[in-house]
Amino acid sequence: MTVKAFLPNPNHECNTIESGEDNHQGCYFRPLGNPNFRERRRHARRTESRCRHLANALNRLGVDIQPQQLTPAFEELISKLLKIWDTNIDVSHVDQLQLIIRIATNGTVTLKQEWINTLTQAYTAPLFEVPPYLNPDARPILQQLKNQDKRIGLICNTGLTPGIGLRKFLENQGVAQYFDTMTFTDEAKIRKPDPKIFHLTAQKLNVKPNEAIHVGDNVRTDVSGANGAGFKAILLASQEGRDLAALSDPTSLVSRSRNIGQLEDGQTHPPDKTITSLRTLLKAIEELNQ
C-alpha cells in the first residue's frame, strides 16, 4: 500500500503500498498548519534559512553573493518547477541548484561538481532548522503494520527539499526504519499522479498493483493517481497536520503545486475508503482486504 507524507513548505507528498497477505501501508506526515502569525512566521523562517545557508555556502566556495540576491532566483526557480511538475516530471536538486546559481549570478557562475556536497547540505538545512510536524499517530500505526509483517513503501512528491534530506529527516524521527522502500520524485524523475511512480514502488516491494493500497490526502495525486495505476486508494480527509496558512496563500508553493499534475483520460475515481484519522487506518485496510 502507499501512504502519503507531507513535509515542510514547500510541500512534499508521500505514500505507501499493500498486497494480499503482505499489506503495505504507510503513514501521514505533514507540517502542523494553523492560519496564524506563528505559522506564517515559520514559512518566513524557512525561506530566510534556505537563502542564508546557501549564500554562506557559496561564500565559502569563493562566490560573493548575499542572501537577498537568492530570493528572486528562488521565485524564478519555483515558476519553472511548477511548469515541469505539471507534466508529472521532476528534476534533481542538483539541477535546481544549478539554475538558482545561474539566475542569481546572471550566468557568471556555474555549479562545479566539487561544490555539490557542500551546497546540498546548505539546501537541506531548513528542514532541520525549522522542522515539520509529524503526525503523532504515525509511529504506532507503522509499528502495528510491521507487527503484521506488512511491507511498507513511501512515495513522495518532493518540493525544494530533496529526497536525500527527507530521508535523513525520517531517520532522525525514527520512522524511516518502518519503510521497506522510499521513492522520492527528485530521484525517480517522475511525479504523482503518473502511474509509473506507483508501479515503480510496487516493483520495489515485489507486489502487483491490484495487491496495493495507497493512502494519501490529495484526491488528484493520491486517489486518482493510485486508482489510475491499479491500486486501491484510501483518502485521509483530515485537517490535522495540514499547512492551512500555506494552503490559503495562493502565492505559496504548497498552494500552487497542490493541483498540478496531468491525469490520463478516465483516471478520476472516488476513493475506495475515506478515513478522518490515521487511528482508523488499520480497520480500513482490513475491510479492503476482505
GITANOR-V107638 format. One record per backbone hydrogen bond with DSSP energy under -0.5 kcal/mol. NH is the residue of the N-H (numbers start at 1). CO is the residue of the C=O. Records with the same first field share a line. If there is no record, write none. Layout:
NH=CO + CO
This chain:
2=213
3=153
4=215
6=29
7=12
12=7
13=157
14=5 + 12
15=155
17=1
19=22
22=19
23=21
29=27
30=133
33=242
34=32
36=34
40=36
41=37
42=38
43=39
44=40
45=41
46=42
47=43
48=44
49=45
50=46
51=47
52=48
53=49
54=50
55=51
56=52
57=53
58=54
59=55
60=56
61=57
62=59
63=58
64=62
65=63
69=66
70=66 + 67
71=67
72=68
73=69
74=70
75=71
76=72
77=73
78=74
79=75
80=76
81=77
82=78
83=79
84=80
85=81
86=82
87=84
88=85
89=84
90=189
96=92
97=93
98=94
99=95
100=96
101=97
102=98
103=99
104=100
105=101
106=103
107=102
108=105
115=112
116=112 + 113
119=115
120=116
121=117
122=118
123=119
124=120
125=121
127=124
128=124 + 125
129=125
130=126
135=28 + 133
138=135
140=136
141=137
142=138
143=139
144=140
145=141
146=142
147=143
148=144
149=146
150=145
153=1
154=181
155=3 + 15
156=183
157=13
158=156
159=161
162=160
165=162
166=162
167=163
168=164
169=165
170=166
171=167
172=168
173=169
174=171
175=170
176=170
178=175
179=176
180=152
181=152
183=154
184=182
185=156
187=184
188=184
189=185
191=88
194=191
197=194
198=194
199=195
200=196
201=197
202=198
203=199
204=200
205=201
206=202 + 203
207=202
211=208
212=209
214=232
215=2
216=234
219=217
222=218
223=218
224=219
225=220
226=222
227=223
228=224
229=225 + 226
230=227
231=226
232=212
234=214
235=273
236=216 + 234
237=235 + 275
238=236
242=239
244=242
247=243
248=244
249=246
250=248
252=249
256=252
257=253
258=254 + 255
260=257
262=86
267=264
269=267
272=233
273=233
275=235
280=277
281=278
284=280
285=281
286=282
287=283
288=284
289=285
290=286 + 287
